[in-house]
Amino acid sequence: MIRIALVDDHVVLRKSLGIMLGNMPGFEVVLEADNGLQLIEQLKTGCAPDLVLLDITMPGMDGTETARWLKQEYPGIKILVVTMLRSDPVILQMVKIGARGYLLKDCEPSELQEAINAVYETGYYYNELVTPGMRNSNISDDNTALSAQEISFLRWACTDLTHKEIAVEMQVSPRTIDGYRDSLFRKLNVTSRVGIVIYAIRNGFIQV
């Protein structure tokens, strides 16, 4: 049984989601909270969940702050973001903080069920929103396929620096940086910077 916490300030949506999950096999909703502060209080006295379905925009303590706190205090609890925000910078930020998947609230119930099971069983859920092309890819874990320059760029890509700023740090031209990016896209079978970051996390190039 996968124990789930729901953290969302939209009460009707949260209650409806709880009912839906309760009717799915293998799921049990053990905590509900309006924001991160309420989650913290409930974790002090309640049963720790295996997974948190976390919204981002919430009053008091939003999803970003909550994810950071969970990563520090309860690293064993997995985070699956469920939000209305569709923004590459936000997705990248949440993945770097420690989110294991990212869904929009208008996703199909079957995808939500699949995502929860994937995060619980394998650690991550990759969909086309997070990184197109990566979900069903067969990426090799043989890091020798990447050159030293590509690995260096990969690590810089996991920071908040722009490509122009990375070019300065690596002492190469912006055109060369574009070449490293395109090469990683091809070798890793990803199509976004988020995909590069996820690959870096999976293969130990950075720690979250």
C-alpha positions as CSV (number, residue, x, y, z in Angstrom):
1,M,0.0,0.0,0.0
2,I,1.4,3.4,-1.0
3,R,0.8,6.0,1.6
4,I,0.1,9.4,0.1
5,A,-0.1,13.0,1.4
6,L,-2.0,15.7,-0.5
7,V,-0.7,19.2,-0.1
8,D,-2.9,21.7,-2.0
9,D,-4.8,24.8,-0.8
10,H,-7.7,24.2,-3.2
11,V,-9.9,22.2,-0.7
12,V,-12.5,20.9,-3.2
13,L,-9.9,19.7,-5.6
14,R,-7.9,18.1,-2.8
15,K,-10.9,16.3,-1.4
16,S,-11.9,15.1,-4.8
17,L,-8.4,13.9,-5.5
18,G,-8.4,12.1,-2.2
19,I,-11.7,10.3,-3.0
20,M,-10.4,9.3,-6.5
21,L,-7.1,8.0,-5.1
22,G,-9.0,6.1,-2.4
23,N,-10.8,4.2,-5.1
24,M,-7.6,3.2,-6.8
25,P,-6.0,-0.1,-5.8
26,G,-2.8,0.2,-3.7
27,F,-3.2,3.8,-2.6
28,E,-4.0,5.2,0.9
29,V,-4.3,9.0,1.6
30,V,-2.9,9.4,5.1
31,L,-2.4,13.2,5.3
32,E,-4.1,16.3,3.8
33,A,-2.8,19.9,4.1
34,D,-3.4,23.3,2.8
35,N,0.3,24.2,2.6
36,G,3.7,23.2,3.8
37,L,3.2,24.5,7.3
38,Q,0.2,22.3,7.9
39,L,2.1,19.4,6.4
40,I,5.0,19.9,8.9
41,E,2.5,20.0,11.8
42,Q,0.8,16.8,10.7
43,L,4.1,15.0,10.2
44,K,4.9,15.6,13.8
45,T,2.0,13.6,15.0
46,G,0.9,11.5,12.1
47,C,2.2,8.7,9.9
48,A,4.9,9.7,7.4
49,P,3.7,9.1,3.8
50,D,5.7,7.4,1.1
51,L,4.9,10.1,-1.4
52,V,3.6,13.7,-1.4
53,L,1.4,15.1,-4.2
54,L,2.5,18.7,-4.0
55,D,1.1,21.9,-5.5
56,I,3.4,24.8,-6.0
57,T,1.3,28.0,-5.5
58,M,0.1,28.0,-1.9
59,P,-0.1,30.6,0.8
60,G,2.0,30.5,3.9
61,M,4.6,27.9,2.7
62,D,4.5,27.2,-1.0
63,G,5.6,24.1,-2.9
64,T,9.1,25.2,-3.5
65,E,9.8,25.8,0.2
66,T,8.0,22.6,1.2
67,A,10.0,20.5,-1.2
68,R,13.3,22.0,0.2
69,W,12.1,21.3,3.7
70,L,11.1,17.7,2.9
71,K,14.5,17.1,1.1
72,Q,16.3,18.2,4.3
73,E,14.1,16.7,7.0
74,Y,12.4,13.7,5.3
75,P,14.6,12.7,2.3
76,G,12.9,9.3,2.1
77,I,9.5,10.9,1.2
78,K,9.2,11.2,-2.6
79,I,7.7,14.3,-4.2
80,L,5.4,14.3,-7.2
81,V,4.4,17.8,-8.2
82,V,0.8,18.3,-9.3
83,T,0.1,21.9,-10.4
84,M,-1.3,24.2,-13.0
85,L,2.1,25.9,-13.7
86,R,3.6,24.9,-17.0
87,S,6.9,26.6,-17.1
88,D,10.4,25.2,-18.0
89,P,12.2,27.3,-15.3
90,V,9.7,26.1,-12.6
91,I,10.0,22.5,-13.7
92,L,13.8,22.7,-13.7
93,Q,13.8,24.3,-10.3
94,M,11.5,21.7,-8.8
95,V,13.5,18.8,-10.3
96,K,16.7,20.3,-8.9
97,I,15.1,20.6,-5.5
98,G,14.2,17.0,-5.5
99,A,10.8,16.5,-7.2
100,R,10.6,13.0,-8.8
101,G,7.9,13.9,-11.4
102,Y,5.8,16.8,-12.6
103,L,2.2,16.6,-13.6
104,L,-0.5,19.2,-14.6
105,K,-3.8,19.1,-12.7
106,D,-5.7,18.5,-15.9
107,C,-3.9,15.2,-16.5
108,E,-5.9,12.0,-16.9
109,P,-6.4,9.9,-13.7
110,S,-4.7,7.0,-15.4
111,E,-1.5,9.1,-15.9
112,L,-1.6,10.2,-12.2
113,Q,-1.9,6.5,-11.2
114,E,1.0,5.6,-13.5
115,A,3.1,8.4,-12.1
116,I,2.5,7.5,-8.5
117,N,3.4,3.9,-9.1
118,A,6.5,4.9,-11.1
119,V,7.8,7.3,-8.5
120,Y,7.3,4.8,-5.7
121,E,8.7,1.8,-7.6
122,T,11.5,3.3,-9.7
123,G,12.2,6.7,-8.1
124,Y,11.1,8.9,-11.0
125,Y,8.4,9.5,-13.5
126,Y,9.4,11.0,-16.9
127,N,6.7,12.4,-19.1
128,E,6.7,14.6,-22.2
129,L,6.1,17.7,-20.0
130,V,9.3,17.2,-18.0
131,T,11.5,16.0,-20.8
132,P,10.2,15.0,-24.2
133,G,11.7,11.8,-25.6
134,M,13.2,10.6,-22.3
135,R,10.2,8.7,-21.0
136,N,10.7,5.6,-23.1
137,S,14.3,6.1,-24.0
138,N,17.0,3.5,-23.4
139,I,19.8,5.7,-22.1
140,S,23.1,4.0,-21.5
141,D,24.6,4.5,-18.1
142,D,28.1,4.2,-19.7
143,N,29.4,7.7,-19.0
144,T,32.5,7.1,-21.1
145,A,30.2,7.9,-24.1
146,L,30.5,11.6,-23.0
147,S,33.6,13.6,-23.5
148,A,35.3,15.6,-20.7
149,Q,34.0,18.8,-22.2
150,E,30.5,17.5,-22.4
151,I,30.5,16.3,-18.8
152,S,31.8,19.7,-17.8
153,F,29.0,21.4,-19.7
154,L,26.5,18.9,-18.2
155,R,27.4,20.0,-14.7
156,W,27.3,23.7,-15.6
157,A,23.8,23.1,-17.2
158,C,22.6,22.0,-13.8
159,T,23.2,25.5,-12.4
160,D,21.2,28.7,-12.8
161,L,23.7,30.1,-15.3
162,T,22.7,31.0,-18.8
163,H,24.5,29.5,-21.8
164,K,26.4,32.7,-22.3
165,E,27.5,32.7,-18.7
166,I,28.5,29.0,-19.0
167,A,30.6,29.9,-22.1
168,V,32.5,32.4,-20.0
169,E,33.1,29.9,-17.1
170,M,34.3,27.2,-19.6
171,Q,36.3,29.7,-21.6
172,V,34.8,28.8,-24.9
173,S,32.5,30.6,-27.4
174,P,28.7,30.5,-27.1
175,R,28.7,28.6,-30.4
176,T,30.8,25.9,-28.8
177,I,28.4,25.7,-25.9
178,D,25.6,25.2,-28.4
179,G,27.5,22.4,-29.9
180,Y,27.9,20.7,-26.5
181,R,24.2,21.1,-25.8
182,D,23.2,19.7,-29.2
183,S,25.6,16.7,-28.7
184,L,24.1,15.9,-25.3
185,F,20.5,16.2,-26.6
186,R,21.5,13.6,-29.3
187,K,23.5,11.3,-27.0
188,L,21.0,11.4,-24.1
189,N,17.9,11.3,-26.2
190,V,16.5,14.5,-24.5
191,T,15.2,17.7,-25.9
192,S,15.5,20.1,-23.0
193,R,17.8,21.4,-20.3
194,V,15.5,19.7,-17.8
195,G,16.3,16.4,-19.5
196,I,20.0,17.0,-19.1
197,V,19.5,17.8,-15.4
198,I,17.5,14.6,-14.8
199,Y,20.2,12.5,-16.5
200,A,22.9,14.2,-14.3
201,I,20.9,13.3,-11.2
202,R,20.3,9.7,-12.3
203,N,23.9,9.2,-13.0
204,G,25.5,10.9,-10.0
205,F,26.9,13.9,-11.7
206,I,25.1,16.2,-9.2
207,Q,23.4,15.6,-5.9
208,V,20.0,16.9,-4.9
